[in-house]
Amino acid sequence: MNPTERRALAGLASLYVFRMLGLFMVLPVLSLYGADYRGSTPALLGLALGAYGLSQAILQIPLGMLSDRWGRKPVIFAGLLVFALGSVVAALTDSVYGLIAGRILQGAGAIAAATMALAADLTRDENRGKAMAVIGASIGVAFVLAVVLGPLLAGVGGLPAIFWLTALLALLGMLLVWKLVPNPDRAERRAPQPGDFRKLLGQAPVWRLVGGVFSLHLLLTMMFVPLPLLLVDELALPSEQHWKLYAPLMLGAFVVMLPLMRMAETRGKVPAAMRLALLGLIFGGVALMPQVHGAWIVVSLGVFFLAFNLLEALLPAQLTRVAPAECRGAATGLYATFQFLGAFVGGSLGGVVFGHGGAGAVATLALGVLLIWSLGWWQMRGTRAPAVSS
């Protein structure tokens, strides 16, 4: 990568860490500390937890399309400001309804599409896979830090402490984008036309990639419904020590993933690498089966995280190649929408299935999803689609 690409990637990866850290820190503590809020019920707390993802999914495409017209940075600045405002609302309230309102506002700062499109604008085609891999790794870093810091911070100042820190991190993110991230060159990119997005929706490769990220995040959140209990029961690992397992597995998966991703990109074997990753996800899903115990759970999870990281890097990189520059923000908006919808559906569906049939039923459903996904992908030959033109 040249100095401009490294500078852009450092700023955008840091932005992802700051933003996702604030969001992830809430996950392990909201149901515990939210019970003290006025009007709190388990259903409303569940809504407070999921409201962010729902508003994200609704707004990713509109804000991605706006970034094509107005520019990436203005949309990112506005989104971070709304995200900070939602964090302040959540920090100041003592009512569960105020908490829900704050979470909806946080989600309304839906900048994932614009940020991903900006990363694509600022990197050359041959370096885009590496850029997406680094951004994907930054999300993993944020998750690991959040699992450790969230309970510690909530223990000192409750949920308000987390939300105040989240607001501060959003403002720091704005400073990072302003000072560190270069402005993309828009001279060679024509203005988007009204028919561009409609033509984009007609491209089968786009839907293959969008369906892939939907399935990927559906599987991830579905697995994490029974997984914490499984680690306690099968590995005798207390919940406060789960990060000791996740951290090395995720780090190891990322280290192994990098050369695999680089090899797939340089040798033109991306479709083959994606199919191999699907096999890895299938192997990883076995970790939830009742017949699997002890070290095999750890091995299966390690393979799952490796496959997940590989697809997390390859999918958006391929999408930014398929989508023409003039509607890249709209394409990444569609991608981010289905990413958040996958997480929402996976968590909801996983909870219902786990309540009725346990971890084995979740594993069976996950393997069924993987089978359908694999059948749709197995015939994939190319990685590019015809450019959208006016």
N, C-alpha and C positions, 0 to 999 in steps of 0.2 A: 504493500500500500504506500502511496505517496503521502507527504506530510499533511496535505489538506484532508485526505481520507481519514488518516489517523486522528486528526484533530476533531473532525466531525463525528467519528465513531466514539471517541472518548466522551464527548459531550452528550451524545444521544444515549449511550449506554448508561452513563451516570444519571441522566434524566429518568430512565427506566427504573434504575435502582431506587432513586428517591421516591418516585411515584408509587411503585409496587410495594416498597417497604411499608409505607403508611397503610396500604390496603391489606396486606397480608397480616400485619400485626393484630388486626381486629379478629381474624378468623378463629384463633384458639381461645379467645376470651369473651367475645360478645355475648354468647349464650349464658356465661357465668355472671358477668357484671351487669348485663342488661336486665336481669331479673329484678333489679332494684329500681328501675325506672317506673314512673307512674303509668298505670294502664297496661303494664307488661303482661303478655301471655306468650306461651311458646310459639303460637302461630304468628303473632306480630313480630316476635324476635326473628323468626325465620324470614318474614317479609323484609325486615330491616337488613338482614344479611344478604338477601337475594336482590333487593331493589337496585343496588348499584349495578349489578350485571345486566339487569333488564333495561335500565335507561342507557347503559353503554351500547347494548345491542341495537336499540332503536335509533341512536344518533350517530353511529359510526359512519354509515353511508352518507347522510346529509353533510356531515362535517368533512368527510373525505372529499366529497365533490366540491365543497366550498374551498378546500385547500387547493384544488386544481385551478380555481378561478382567482382567489384572493392571494394565494401563496401559502406555503406551509407554516411559516413562522407566525403570522397573525392568528391563524387558527389555533396553533399550539399555545400561544400566549393567552388567548381568550379562554381556552379550555382549562389551562392551569389556574387561571383566576377563578373560574366557576368551581373548580375542584377545591381550591382553598376556601372559598365561601361556604361550600357544603360542609367542609371539615369544621369550620367555625360554628355553623348552625348546630352540628352534632355535638360539639364540645360544650356549648352553652345550655343545651336543653336538659331537662330532668324528666321529660315525657317520652314514652316510646314512639309517639307520633312525631315528635320533633326529631327523634333519632332516624325514623324512616325518611322524613323530609330531607334531613342532612345527607343521608345515603343516596337518595335520588339525585340531589344536587351534585354530589360527588361524581356520580355516574354520568351526569349531563356534561361534564368536562371530558368528553370522549375524544381523546387525541391520539389513540393508538394508530388509526389509519394515517393521519397526517404525519406522525412521527416515523412510521415505517416507510411512507412514501418519500419523506425527506432523506432518510438513510439511503434509499435507492437512488434518489437524485444526485447525491453527493459521492457515490461510489461507482467505479467502473464495473462493467458486466463481470469481468473475471474475478473481481474481489467481492461481489455482492453476497455470495454464499458465506464467505468468512465474516462479513459484516453482520448478516442475520444470525450467524452462529454466536457471535459475541453478544448481540442483543438478547438472544435466547438465554445465554449463560448469565447475563445480568439479572434476568428474571429469577433464575435459580438461586443466584447469590442473595437476592432480596428475600426470597422465600426462606432460605436457611437462617438469615439474620433475624427475620421476623419471628420465626418459631422460638428463638432464644429471647429476643428483646421484648416481644409483645407481653408475655406473662410478667416479666420483670417490671416493665413500665406500668402496666395496669395494677400491679401490686402496690406501687407507690402512689399513683394518682388516679386510678380507675380508668374508665374509657375516655374521660375528657383529656387526660394526659396524652393518650395516643392520638386523639383527634387534633389537639394543639400542635403536636409534633408533625402530624401529617400536613397541616396548613403551612407550617414553616418550611417543610421539605418542598411543597409545591412552589413557594416563592423562591426558594433557592434554585429550583429547576428552571424557573423563568430567567434567573440571572445567568445560569449556565448556558441556556440556549442563546441568550443575547450576546454574551461575551465570548463563548467558545465555538459555537457551531457556525460555520460559514454560510453565506447566502448562496442558494443554488442558482445556476445560470439558466434563465428561462428563455434566452434568446432563440434557441432552436426548437422550442416547444410551442406549437400553435395553441390557441385558445380552444378549450373544449367546446364541442358542438352539441346541440340538443339530442341528436341521435346516437352519440358515442356510447352512452351507458347502455342503451337498449341493444346496440350491436355487441357490446361486451357481454351482456347477459346471454347472447346466442352462441357463445363460444364454449364448446364442450370441455376443452382443457381448463378453462377458468372454473367451471363447476366441479371438475374432478379435484382440483386443488382446494376449492372452498369446502366441498364435501369432506375432503380429507381432514382439514383442520377442525371441522365440526365433530367428526368421529373421534379424532385424537383427543380433544379436550372433554368430550363426553366420557371417554374411557378413563381419562385421568381422574376426573372428579368422581366418577362412579366407583373407581377403585379405592379412593380415599374415604369413602363412607365406612366400609368394614375394616380397612387396613389398620387404623390405630388400635382397635380392639384386638385384632389378630396379633399384632406385635406384643400386646400385653399378655394375651392368653398363651400364645405359642412360644414366644421368645422370652417371656417373663421380663419384658422391658418396660419400666414405668413410663407413663406418658411424658413426664418432664425430661426424659432422656432420649426420646425418639429422634431428636436432632442429631444425636451421636451416630445413628444409623443413616439417616437421610444425607447428612453432610458428606461423608466419605463416598457414599454411593453416587451422589450427584456429581461430585468433583471427579471421581474416577470415570464416570460415564462421559463427562465432557472431554476429558483428556483423550479417551479412546475414540470419541466421535470425531474429533478434529481431523486426524489423518484420513478417516473413512470418507468424510465429507469432501476433503480436498481431492482425494483420489476420484471420487464420483464426478466432481466438477471438471477436473482437468482431462479426464479420459472419456467424457461424454457418457457416463454410466449412471446418470441420475435416476432414470426410471428403475434400473436394476437395484440401485441402492434403496429406493423407496420400497420396492417389493421385499427386499431383505429385511428392512426395518419392520414391515408388517409381520413377518415371521417372528421377529424379536418381540413384538407386542403380544403375539399369541403365546409365545413361551412365557412372557412375563405374567400374563393373565392366569397362568397355572398356579401362581403364588397363593391365590385365594381359595383354591380347591381344598376341601377337607382332608384329602389324602396326603397333602404336602405339609411337611413339618421341618422344623429346625433350620439347618443351613440352606436347604433347598429354597426356602422362602427368601432368604437374603440373595441367593444367586439369581432367582427369578426376578426379583425386584431390580437387581443390578442390570440385567438384560433389558428389562422394561424401560428403565431410565435411559439406557444407551439408545434404544430404538426411538424413544420419545424425543430425546435431544437431537438425534439425526434428522427426524422429520420436522422438528421445530425450526431447524436451520434451513432445510431444503425446500419446504413448502412455500414460505414467503419469498425466498430468492427466485423460485420458479415463477411465482405469480407476477413479480415485478418484471420478469422477462416477457411473459405472455402479454401483459397489459401494456399498451402504448403509453408513452410519457404523458400525453395530454389528458388521459383519464386514469392515471396511476393511483391518484388519491381515491377515486371512486372505487377502483378495484380493491385496494387495500381496505377501504371502508366495508365493502361486501365481505371480504375475508375476516376482518375483525368482528363484524356482526355475527357471522356463523361461529367464530371462535367463542364468543361470549354465550351465544345460544347453546352451543355444545356443553359448556360448563354448567349452565343453568339446567338443561335437560338431564345431564348426567347426574348431578347432585340430587335433583328431585326424584328421578327414576330410581337411582341407586338406593335412596332412603326407603322408598316404598318396597322395592324388591328385597332389600336386606331385612326389613321388618317382617316380611312374610316367609322368606326362605333361607335367611342367613347368608354367610359369605359365599357358600357354594352356589347359591342361586344367582348372586351378583356375578360370579365368575362365569357361569353358564351364559348369562345374558351378554356379558362382555365378549365372550368368544363368538356368540352369534353375530354381534355387531361387526366383529373383525372378519368373520366369514363373508358377510355381505359386502363389506368394504373391499376385501381382497378380490372378490369376483368382479367388482367394478373396475379395479385397477390392473388386473393381471394382464390385460391385453394392451396396456399403455405402451406405446412405442416411441413417441416423440415428446419433446418438452416445450416446443414452441407452437404458437397458434398464429394465424394470419393477423397482421396488425389491423386495428380498427381505424378506419378512415372515414372522412366525411363524404 
